[in-house]
Amino acid sequence: MTIEEIMIDLADEYENFNWRLIRLSEATGHFVNEFKKEAGNLNNIERIYAVAKCESNDDVLFLICDEKQGELWRIYHLTYSSHSKGYPKYEEFKSRKDVCDYIQNKFIEEFL
């Protein structure tokens, strides 16, 4: 299954599911620019795409293509500030299933 199909299934399963897919036209826009501003050193990152956004906080799911590790899925908590110590914080996942399981479990834990 694609990440899009998994996220749509989660939205169908849970009323008030708080993650939304980011349109392809936005995938390299605002959220990626904010990520770059906050993250600083991006030497190993070849490409980065914003995939989904949590509507309850500033968490954004990114697909990162890294020259050393290949394809990574990370959820970053963006702060919209370049001066926040210890940020951006993130959770890293090796597969789309792992990231979707995390999103589902976090939603259940925090909102159900």
A tleap script that builds the chain and sets N, CA, C and O, in Angstrom:
source leaprc.protein.ff14SB
mol = sequence {
  NMET THR ILE GLU GLU ILE MET ILE ASP LEU
  ALA ASP GLU TYR GLU ASN PHE ASN TRP ARG
  LEU ILE ARG LEU SER GLU ALA THR GLY HIE
  PHE VAL ASN GLU PHE LYS LYS GLU ALA GLY
  ASN LEU ASN ASN ILE GLU ARG ILE TYR ALA
  VAL ALA LYS CYS GLU SER ASN ASP ASP VAL
  LEU PHE LEU ILE CYS ASP GLU LYS GLN GLY
  GLU LEU TRP ARG ILE TYR HIE LEU THR TYR
  SER SER HIE SER LYS GLY TYR PRO LYS TYR
  GLU GLU PHE LYS SER ARG LYS ASP VAL CYS
  ASP TYR ILE GLN ASN LYS PHE ILE GLU GLU
  PHE CLEU
}
set mol.1.N position { 0.838 -1.192 0.000 }
set mol.1.CA position { 0.000 0.000 0.000 }
set mol.1.C position { 0.878 1.250 0.000 }
set mol.1.O position { 1.976 1.257 0.557 }
set mol.2.N position { 0.383 2.282 -0.623 }
set mol.2.CA position { 1.095 3.548 -0.609 }
set mol.2.C position { 0.790 4.297 0.688 }
set mol.2.O position { -0.164 3.974 1.396 }
set mol.3.N position { 1.598 5.280 0.981 }
set mol.3.CA position { 1.343 6.104 2.168 }
set mol.3.C position { -0.003 6.808 2.046 }
set mol.3.O position { -0.710 6.985 3.038 }
set mol.4.N position { -0.350 7.205 0.838 }
set mol.4.CA position { -1.631 7.877 0.615 }
set mol.4.C position { -2.795 6.950 0.945 }
set mol.4.O position { -3.747 7.359 1.609 }
set mol.5.N position { -2.723 5.712 0.486 }
set mol.5.CA position { -3.787 4.742 0.756 }
set mol.5.C position { -3.902 4.457 2.256 }
set mol.5.O position { -5.008 4.357 2.788 }
set mol.6.N position { -2.780 4.329 2.922 }
set mol.6.CA position { -2.797 4.061 4.358 }
set mol.6.C position { -3.425 5.229 5.115 }
set mol.6.O position { -4.255 5.021 6.000 }
set mol.7.N position { -3.034 6.451 4.770 }
set mol.7.CA position { -3.576 7.625 5.459 }
set mol.7.C position { -5.072 7.787 5.184 }
set mol.7.O position { -5.822 8.171 6.081 }
set mol.8.N position { -5.508 7.503 3.975 }
set mol.8.CA position { -6.927 7.568 3.653 }
set mol.8.C position { -7.696 6.521 4.456 }
set mol.8.O position { -8.781 6.805 4.964 }
set mol.9.N position { -7.145 5.314 4.574 }
set mol.9.CA position { -7.780 4.276 5.386 }
set mol.9.C position { -7.913 4.712 6.848 }
set mol.9.O position { -8.943 4.472 7.478 }
set mol.10.N position { -6.878 5.346 7.381 }
set mol.10.CA position { -6.935 5.830 8.768 }
set mol.10.C position { -8.007 6.907 8.922 }
set mol.10.O position { -8.742 6.919 9.909 }
set mol.11.N position { -8.094 7.802 7.952 }
set mol.11.CA position { -9.117 8.854 7.997 }
set mol.11.C position { -10.520 8.262 7.906 }
set mol.11.O position { -11.454 8.775 8.523 }
set mol.12.N position { -10.670 7.192 7.142 }
set mol.12.CA position { -11.965 6.512 7.037 }
set mol.12.C position { -12.307 5.766 8.324 }
set mol.12.O position { -13.474 5.680 8.707 }
set mol.13.N position { -11.293 5.234 8.982 }
set mol.13.CA position { -11.503 4.426 10.192 }
set mol.13.C position { -11.828 5.274 11.419 }
set mol.13.O position { -12.625 4.866 12.264 }
set mol.14.N position { -11.214 6.450 11.520 }
set mol.14.CA position { -11.358 7.268 12.725 }
set mol.14.C position { -12.015 8.604 12.408 }
set mol.14.O position { -11.535 9.378 11.580 }
set mol.15.N position { -13.126 8.850 13.090 }
set mol.15.CA position { -13.764 10.152 12.971 }
set mol.15.C position { -12.821 11.182 13.587 }
set mol.15.O position { -12.197 10.916 14.614 }
set mol.16.N position { -12.718 12.326 12.983 }
set mol.16.CA position { -11.837 13.403 13.459 }
set mol.16.C position { -10.356 13.047 13.421 }
set mol.16.O position { -9.573 13.555 14.223 }
set mol.17.N position { -9.971 12.176 12.494 }
set mol.17.CA position { -8.547 11.862 12.327 }
set mol.17.C position { -7.816 13.160 12.023 }
set mol.17.O position { -8.263 13.943 11.184 }
set mol.18.N position { -6.693 13.395 12.698 }
set mol.18.CA position { -6.076 14.715 12.674 }
set mol.18.C position { -4.851 14.857 11.760 }
set mol.18.O position { -4.082 15.806 11.913 }
set mol.19.N position { -4.661 13.948 10.835 }
set mol.19.CA position { -3.581 14.082 9.852 }
set mol.19.C position { -4.194 14.270 8.477 }
set mol.19.O position { -5.211 13.660 8.146 }
set mol.20.N position { -3.558 15.131 7.673 }
set mol.20.CA position { -4.016 15.320 6.297 }
set mol.20.C position { -2.830 15.152 5.355 }
set mol.20.O position { -1.699 15.520 5.672 }
set mol.21.N position { -3.117 14.597 4.213 }
set mol.21.CA position { -2.090 14.472 3.185 }
set mol.21.C position { -1.782 15.847 2.614 }
set mol.21.O position { -2.671 16.688 2.489 }
set mol.22.N position { -0.544 16.067 2.276 }
set mol.22.CA position { -0.134 17.308 1.642 }
set mol.22.C position { -0.166 17.085 0.137 }
set mol.22.O position { 0.400 16.118 -0.373 }
set mol.23.N position { -0.829 17.984 -0.558 }
set mol.23.CA position { -0.945 17.855 -2.014 }
set mol.23.C position { 0.433 17.837 -2.664 }
set mol.23.O position { 1.370 18.470 -2.177 }
set mol.24.N position { 0.542 17.113 -3.754 }
set mol.24.CA position { 1.804 17.008 -4.484 }
set mol.24.C position { 2.358 18.381 -4.844 }
set mol.24.O position { 3.570 18.595 -4.817 }
set mol.25.N position { 1.476 19.301 -5.178 }
set mol.25.CA position { 1.924 20.653 -5.544 }
set mol.25.C position { 2.555 21.391 -4.368 }
set mol.25.O position { 3.294 22.353 -4.577 }
set mol.26.N position { 2.278 20.958 -3.123 }
set mol.26.CA position { 2.855 21.567 -1.926 }
set mol.26.C position { 4.037 20.784 -1.365 }
set mol.26.O position { 4.682 21.238 -0.419 }
set mol.27.N position { 4.328 19.629 -1.926 }
set mol.27.CA position { 5.283 18.685 -1.336 }
set mol.27.C position { 6.695 19.234 -1.184 }
set mol.27.O position { 7.439 18.785 -0.312 }
set mol.28.N position { 7.069 20.185 -2.006 }
set mol.28.CA position { 8.405 20.762 -1.891 }
set mol.28.C position { 8.343 22.246 -1.531 }
set mol.28.O position { 9.338 22.956 -1.675 }
set mol.29.N position { 7.205 22.713 -1.072 }
set mol.29.CA position { 6.998 24.134 -0.810 }
set mol.29.C position { 7.205 24.554 0.634 }
set mol.29.O position { 8.279 24.357 1.204 }
set mol.30.N position { 6.168 25.132 1.216 }
set mol.30.CA position { 6.217 25.799 2.520 }
set mol.30.C position { 6.856 24.948 3.623 }
set mol.30.O position { 7.781 25.410 4.291 }
set mol.31.N position { 6.383 23.725 3.821 }
set mol.31.CA position { 6.883 22.904 4.926 }
set mol.31.C position { 8.345 22.516 4.729 }
set mol.31.O position { 9.108 22.470 5.694 }
set mol.32.N position { 8.736 22.239 3.501 }
set mol.32.CA position { 10.136 21.917 3.214 }
set mol.32.C position { 11.011 23.142 3.464 }
set mol.32.O position { 12.097 23.024 4.030 }
set mol.33.N position { 10.549 24.304 3.048 }
set mol.33.CA position { 11.311 25.529 3.296 }
set mol.33.C position { 11.485 25.784 4.792 }
set mol.33.O position { 12.563 26.174 5.239 }
set mol.34.N position { 10.425 25.563 5.557 }
set mol.34.CA position { 10.504 25.734 7.006 }
set mol.34.C position { 11.452 24.710 7.616 }
set mol.34.O position { 12.248 25.042 8.494 }
set mol.35.N position { 11.369 23.479 7.157 }
set mol.35.CA position { 12.280 22.436 7.626 }
set mol.35.C position { 13.735 22.844 7.386 }
set mol.35.O position { 14.575 22.725 8.278 }
set mol.36.N position { 14.021 23.319 6.190 }
set mol.36.CA position { 15.394 23.714 5.844 }
set mol.36.C position { 15.872 24.862 6.725 }
set mol.36.O position { 17.035 24.897 7.128 }
set mol.37.N position { 14.987 25.788 7.021 }
set mol.37.CA position { 15.341 26.924 7.868 }
set mol.37.C position { 15.683 26.452 9.287 }
set mol.37.O position { 16.632 26.949 9.895 }
set mol.38.N position { 14.916 25.499 9.808 }
set mol.38.CA position { 15.112 25.043 11.181 }
set mol.38.C position { 16.222 24.006 11.321 }
set mol.38.O position { 16.921 23.980 12.334 }
set mol.39.N position { 16.387 23.157 10.318 }
set mol.39.CA position { 17.282 22.007 10.442 }
set mol.39.C position { 18.758 22.354 10.288 }
set mol.39.O position { 19.609 21.679 10.866 }
set mol.40.N position { 19.068 23.371 9.537 }
set mol.40.CA position { 20.473 23.741 9.370 }
set mol.40.C position { 21.190 22.858 8.365 }
set mol.40.O position { 20.856 22.882 7.181 }
set mol.41.N position { 22.166 22.080 8.807 }
set mol.41.CA position { 23.028 21.268 7.941 }
set mol.41.C position { 22.235 20.184 7.214 }
set mol.41.O position { 21.664 19.294 7.844 }
set mol.42.N position { 22.205 20.266 5.903 }
set mol.42.CA position { 21.468 19.305 5.082 }
set mol.42.C position { 22.377 18.637 4.057 }
set mol.42.O position { 21.921 18.273 2.973 }
set mol.43.N position { 23.653 18.472 4.385 }
set mol.43.CA position { 24.642 17.979 3.423 }
set mol.43.C position { 24.305 16.631 2.810 }
set mol.43.O position { 24.494 16.449 1.607 }
set mol.44.N position { 23.816 15.685 3.588 }
set mol.44.CA position { 23.560 14.335 3.078 }
set mol.44.C position { 22.198 14.171 2.432 }
set mol.44.O position { 21.935 13.153 1.792 }
set mol.45.N position { 21.332 15.155 2.590 }
set mol.45.CA position { 19.972 15.043 2.072 }
set mol.45.C position { 19.943 15.430 0.602 }
set mol.45.O position { 20.283 16.554 0.235 }
set mol.46.N position { 19.532 14.486 -0.230 }
set mol.46.CA position { 19.423 14.734 -1.667 }
set mol.46.C position { 18.096 15.379 -2.020 }
set mol.46.O position { 18.048 16.351 -2.774 }
set mol.47.N position { 17.008 14.826 -1.466 }
set mol.47.CA position { 15.658 15.337 -1.726 }
set mol.47.C position { 14.832 15.193 -0.459 }
set mol.47.O position { 15.068 14.305 0.360 }
set mol.48.N position { 13.863 16.080 -0.314 }
set mol.48.CA position { 12.949 16.006 0.815 }
set mol.48.C position { 11.561 16.433 0.342 }
set mol.48.O position { 11.408 17.403 -0.401 }
set mol.49.N position { 10.560 15.686 0.791 }
set mol.49.CA position { 9.180 15.959 0.421 }
set mol.49.C position { 8.310 15.965 1.671 }
set mol.49.O position { 8.422 15.069 2.508 }
set mol.50.N position { 7.456 16.950 1.802 }
set mol.50.CA position { 6.448 16.952 2.849 }
set mol.50.C position { 5.306 16.054 2.384 }
set mol.50.O position { 4.812 16.199 1.266 }
set mol.51.N position { 4.895 15.137 3.233 }
set mol.51.CA position { 3.894 14.139 2.845 }
set mol.51.C position { 2.562 14.352 3.560 }
set mol.51.O position { 1.503 14.258 2.940 }
set mol.52.N position { 2.610 14.636 4.856 }
set mol.52.CA position { 1.377 14.786 5.635 }
set mol.52.C position { 1.623 15.742 6.795 }
set mol.52.O position { 2.758 15.935 7.230 }
set mol.53.N position { 0.539 16.337 7.287 }
set mol.53.CA position { 0.615 17.311 8.376 }
set mol.53.C position { -0.418 16.960 9.428 }
set mol.53.O position { -1.568 16.658 9.111 }
set mol.54.N position { 0.005 17.003 10.688 }
set mol.54.CA position { -0.929 16.818 11.790 }
set mol.54.C position { -1.630 18.144 12.046 }
set mol.54.O position { -0.973 19.173 12.203 }
set mol.55.N position { -2.948 18.130 12.088 }
set mol.55.CA position { -3.714 19.353 12.293 }
set mol.55.C position { -3.799 19.749 13.769 }
set mol.55.O position { -4.266 20.846 14.077 }
set mol.56.N position { -3.360 18.884 14.688 }
set mol.56.CA position { -3.438 19.169 16.115 }
set mol.56.C position { -2.168 19.800 16.668 }
set mol.56.O position { -2.165 20.315 17.786 }
set mol.57.N position { -1.105 19.762 15.900 }
set mol.57.CA position { 0.163 20.354 16.338 }
set mol.57.C position { 0.995 20.685 15.093 }
set mol.57.O position { 0.468 20.715 13.981 }
set mol.58.N position { 2.258 20.927 15.279 }
set mol.58.CA position { 3.117 21.307 14.160 }
set mol.58.C position { 3.979 20.158 13.659 }
set mol.58.O position { 5.089 20.380 13.177 }
set mol.59.N position { 3.480 18.934 13.768 }
set mol.59.CA position { 4.193 17.773 13.249 }
set mol.59.C position { 3.935 17.627 11.756 }
set mol.59.O position { 2.805 17.747 11.283 }
set mol.60.N position { 5.025 17.363 11.024 }
set mol.60.CA position { 4.938 17.168 9.583 }
set mol.60.C position { 5.718 15.908 9.231 }
set mol.60.O position { 6.846 15.719 9.686 }
set mol.61.N position { 5.114 15.051 8.422 }
set mol.61.CA position { 5.771 13.846 7.931 }
set mol.61.C position { 6.525 14.176 6.658 }
set mol.61.O position { 5.961 14.704 5.700 }
set mol.62.N position { 7.827 13.850 6.665 }
set mol.62.CA position { 8.669 14.076 5.494 }
set mol.62.C position { 9.226 12.751 4.992 }
set mol.62.O position { 9.529 11.850 5.774 }
set mol.63.N position { 9.353 12.651 3.686 }
set mol.63.CA position { 10.104 11.578 3.052 }
set mol.63.C position { 11.436 12.194 2.668 }
set mol.63.O position { 11.489 13.169 1.918 }
set mol.64.N position { 12.519 11.615 3.192 }
set mol.64.CA position { 13.856 12.158 2.986 }
set mol.64.C position { 14.690 11.141 2.236 }
set mol.64.O position { 14.765 9.977 2.626 }
set mol.65.N position { 15.308 11.576 1.175 }
set mol.65.CA position { 16.225 10.730 0.418 }
set mol.65.C position { 17.630 11.163 0.806 }
set mol.65.O position { 18.074 12.263 0.476 }
set mol.66.N position { 18.322 10.270 1.516 }
set mol.66.CA position { 19.630 10.553 2.092 }
set mol.66.C position { 20.674 9.708 1.382 }
set mol.66.O position { 20.458 8.515 1.171 }
set mol.67.N position { 21.791 10.294 1.012 }
set mol.67.CA position { 22.807 9.567 0.247 }
set mol.67.C position { 23.420 8.408 1.025 }
set mol.67.O position { 23.899 7.456 0.409 }
set mol.68.N position { 23.422 8.452 2.353 }
set mol.68.CA position { 24.002 7.365 3.153 }
set mol.68.C position { 22.978 6.305 3.538 }
set mol.68.O position { 23.254 5.108 3.469 }
set mol.69.N position { 21.792 6.757 3.945 }
set mol.69.CA position { 20.796 5.832 4.485 }
set mol.69.C position { 19.677 5.498 3.514 }
set mol.69.O position { 18.833 4.656 3.824 }
set mol.70.N position { 19.644 6.124 2.366 }
set mol.70.CA position { 18.573 5.873 1.410 }
set mol.70.C position { 17.318 6.628 1.780 }
set mol.70.O position { 17.376 7.804 2.139 }
set mol.71.N position { 16.170 5.951 1.695 }
set mol.71.CA position { 14.875 6.572 1.940 }
set mol.71.C position { 14.520 6.486 3.422 }
set mol.71.O position { 14.525 5.403 4.007 }
set mol.72.N position { 14.212 7.636 4.025 }
set mol.72.CA position { 13.816 7.701 5.428 }
set mol.72.C position { 12.481 8.418 5.556 }
set mol.72.O position { 12.167 9.320 4.779 }
set mol.73.N position { 11.712 8.008 6.536 }
set mol.73.CA position { 10.469 8.698 6.883 }
set mol.73.C position { 10.710 9.340 8.234 }
set mol.73.O position { 11.112 8.665 9.182 }
set mol.74.N position { 10.467 10.638 8.329 }
set mol.74.CA position { 10.637 11.331 9.605 }
set mol.74.C position { 9.451 12.253 9.854 }
set mol.74.O position { 8.951 12.920 8.948 }
set mol.75.N position { 9.018 12.269 11.112 }
set mol.75.CA position { 8.029 13.238 11.556 }
set mol.75.C position { 8.787 14.278 12.359 }
set mol.75.O position { 9.345 13.984 13.416 }
set mol.76.N position { 8.796 15.495 11.842 }
set mol.76.CA position { 9.450 16.617 12.513 }
set mol.76.C position { 8.411 17.479 13.203 }
set mol.76.O position { 7.332 17.736 12.670 }
set mol.77.N position { 8.762 17.919 14.404 }
set mol.77.CA position { 7.948 18.924 15.077 }
set mol.77.C position { 8.559 20.273 14.745 }
set mol.77.O position { 9.600 20.641 15.291 }
set mol.78.N position { 7.916 21.006 13.853 }
set mol.78.CA position { 8.419 22.308 13.440 }
set mol.78.C position { 8.046 23.365 14.474 }
set mol.78.O position { 6.984 23.293 15.093 }
set mol.79.N position { 8.921 24.339 14.653 }
set mol.79.CA position { 8.680 25.390 15.646 }
set mol.79.C position { 8.414 26.743 15.013 }
set mol.79.O position { 7.973 27.667 15.697 }
set mol.80.N position { 8.675 26.879 13.717 }
set mol.80.CA position { 8.527 28.132 12.997 }
set mol.80.C position { 9.399 29.225 13.617 }
set mol.80.O position { 9.038 30.401 13.661 }
set mol.81.N position { 10.557 28.783 14.090 }
set mol.81.CA position { 11.568 29.683 14.635 }
set mol.81.C position { 12.929 29.071 14.376 }
set mol.81.O position { 13.102 27.863 14.540 }
set mol.82.N position { 13.879 29.863 13.984 }
set mol.82.CA position { 15.226 29.332 13.756 }
set mol.82.C position { 16.072 29.386 15.024 }
set mol.82.O position { 17.256 29.051 14.992 }
set mol.83.N position { 15.477 29.806 16.140 }
set mol.83.CA position { 16.241 29.976 17.375 }
set mol.83.C position { 15.728 29.105 18.519 }
set mol.83.O position { 15.941 29.452 19.681 }
set mol.84.N position { 15.078 28.014 18.242 }
set mol.84.CA position { 14.562 27.136 19.293 }
set mol.84.C position { 15.610 26.081 19.626 }
set mol.84.O position { 15.930 25.232 18.794 }
set mol.85.N position { 16.141 26.137 20.838 }
set mol.85.CA position { 17.178 25.190 21.254 }
set mol.85.C position { 16.638 23.768 21.285 }
set mol.85.O position { 15.548 23.520 21.800 }
set mol.86.N position { 17.408 22.839 20.729 }
set mol.86.CA position { 17.019 21.433 20.754 }
set mol.86.C position { 16.022 21.037 19.686 }
set mol.86.O position { 15.559 19.897 19.671 }
set mol.87.N position { 15.688 21.935 18.809 }
set mol.87.CA position { 14.733 21.637 17.745 }
set mol.87.C position { 15.422 21.771 16.404 }
set mol.87.O position { 16.450 22.444 16.334 }
set mol.88.N position { 14.937 21.194 15.369 }
set mol.88.CA position { 13.680 20.439 15.332 }
set mol.88.C position { 13.871 19.017 15.861 }
set mol.88.O position { 14.875 18.361 15.582 }
set mol.89.N position { 12.901 18.569 16.618 }
set mol.89.CA position { 12.884 17.196 17.114 }
set mol.89.C position { 12.159 16.333 16.090 }
set mol.89.O position { 11.265 16.797 15.382 }
set mol.90.N position { 12.563 15.069 16.027 }
set mol.90.CA position { 11.903 14.196 15.060 }
set mol.90.C position { 11.900 12.747 15.523 }
set mol.90.O position { 12.689 12.329 16.371 }
set mol.91.N position { 10.985 12.007 14.932 }
set mol.91.CA position { 10.905 10.547 15.049 }
set mol.91.C position { 11.273 10.006 13.684 }
set mol.91.O position { 10.823 10.538 12.669 }
set mol.92.N position { 12.084 8.958 13.637 }
set mol.92.CA position { 12.536 8.405 12.356 }
set mol.92.C position { 12.007 6.987 12.171 }
set mol.92.O position { 11.940 6.206 13.120 }
set mol.93.N position { 11.634 6.669 10.933 }
set mol.93.CA position { 11.063 5.368 10.602 }
set mol.93.C position { 11.702 4.835 9.332 }
set mol.93.O position { 12.056 5.599 8.434 }
set mol.94.N position { 11.847 3.533 9.264 }
set mol.94.CA position { 12.471 2.906 8.096 }
set mol.94.C position { 11.469 2.519 7.020 }
set mol.94.O position { 11.856 2.254 5.882 }
set mol.95.N position { 10.186 2.483 7.364 }
set mol.95.CA position { 9.187 2.077 6.367 }
set mol.95.C position { 7.911 2.891 6.532 }
set mol.95.O position { 7.655 3.451 7.598 }
set mol.96.N position { 7.124 2.953 5.482 }
set mol.96.CA position { 5.848 3.681 5.549 }
set mol.96.C position { 4.887 2.988 6.502 }
set mol.96.O position { 4.076 3.652 7.148 }
set mol.97.N position { 4.964 1.670 6.601 }
set mol.97.CA position { 4.101 0.961 7.551 }
set mol.97.C position { 4.442 1.367 8.981 }
set mol.97.O position { 3.548 1.611 9.790 }
set mol.98.N position { 5.729 1.438 9.290 }
set mol.98.CA position { 6.143 1.832 10.638 }
set mol.98.C position { 5.643 3.234 10.986 }
set mol.98.O position { 5.146 3.462 12.089 }
set mol.99.N position { 5.773 4.168 10.052 }
set mol.99.CA position { 5.331 5.532 10.336 }
set mol.99.C position { 3.818 5.594 10.490 }
set mol.99.O position { 3.321 6.315 11.355 }
set mol.100.N position { 3.086 4.867 9.683 }
set mol.100.CA position { 1.623 4.864 9.789 }
set mol.100.C position { 1.152 4.191 11.069 }
set mol.100.O position { 0.180 4.634 11.680 }
set mol.101.N position { 1.831 3.123 11.483 }
set mol.101.CA position { 1.512 2.496 12.771 }
set mol.101.C position { 1.736 3.482 13.914 }
set mol.101.O position { 0.927 3.555 14.839 }
set mol.102.N position { 2.821 4.234 13.852 }
set mol.102.CA position { 3.125 5.236 14.868 }
set mol.102.C position { 2.034 6.309 14.904 }
set mol.102.O position { 1.540 6.657 15.977 }
set mol.103.N position { 1.660 6.830 13.738 }
set mol.103.CA position { 0.627 7.866 13.663 }
set mol.103.C position { -0.691 7.347 14.224 }
set mol.103.O position { -1.361 8.045 14.985 }
set mol.104.N position { -1.061 6.135 13.856 }
set mol.104.CA position { -2.307 5.547 14.346 }
set mol.104.C position { -2.266 5.372 15.862 }
set mol.104.O position { -3.212 5.750 16.553 }
set mol.105.N position { -1.184 4.808 16.381 }
set mol.105.CA position { -1.074 4.581 17.823 }
set mol.105.C position { -1.064 5.894 18.603 }
set mol.105.O position { -1.674 5.986 19.668 }
set mol.106.N position { -0.380 6.900 18.085 }
set mol.106.CA position { -0.324 8.212 18.726 }
set mol.106.C position { -1.713 8.856 18.735 }
set mol.106.O position { -2.112 9.462 19.729 }
set mol.107.N position { -2.442 8.726 17.632 }
set mol.107.CA position { -3.791 9.269 17.558 }
set mol.107.C position { -4.690 8.593 18.600 }
set mol.107.O position { -5.415 9.272 19.327 }
set mol.108.N position { -4.644 7.276 18.671 }
set mol.108.CA position { -5.453 6.526 19.638 }
set mol.108.C position { -5.107 6.944 21.070 }
set mol.108.O position { -5.994 7.182 21.890 }
set mol.109.N position { -3.815 7.029 21.354 }
set mol.109.CA position { -3.337 7.387 22.693 }
set mol.109.C position { -3.756 8.800 23.101 }
set mol.109.O position { -4.143 9.023 24.248 }
set mol.110.N position { -3.683 9.741 22.184 }
set mol.110.CA position { -3.915 11.132 22.542 }
set mol.110.C position { -5.341 11.633 22.333 }
set mol.110.O position { -5.753 12.600 22.972 }
set mol.111.N position { -6.100 10.987 21.444 }
set mol.111.CA position { -7.390 11.559 21.070 }
set mol.111.C position { -8.575 10.624 21.227 }
set mol.111.O position { -9.712 11.053 21.035 }
set mol.112.N position { -8.355 9.379 21.566 }
set mol.112.CA position { -9.507 8.483 21.768 }
set mol.112.C position { -9.633 8.077 23.221 }
set mol.112.O position { -10.542 7.328 23.577 }
savepdb mol mol.pdb
quit
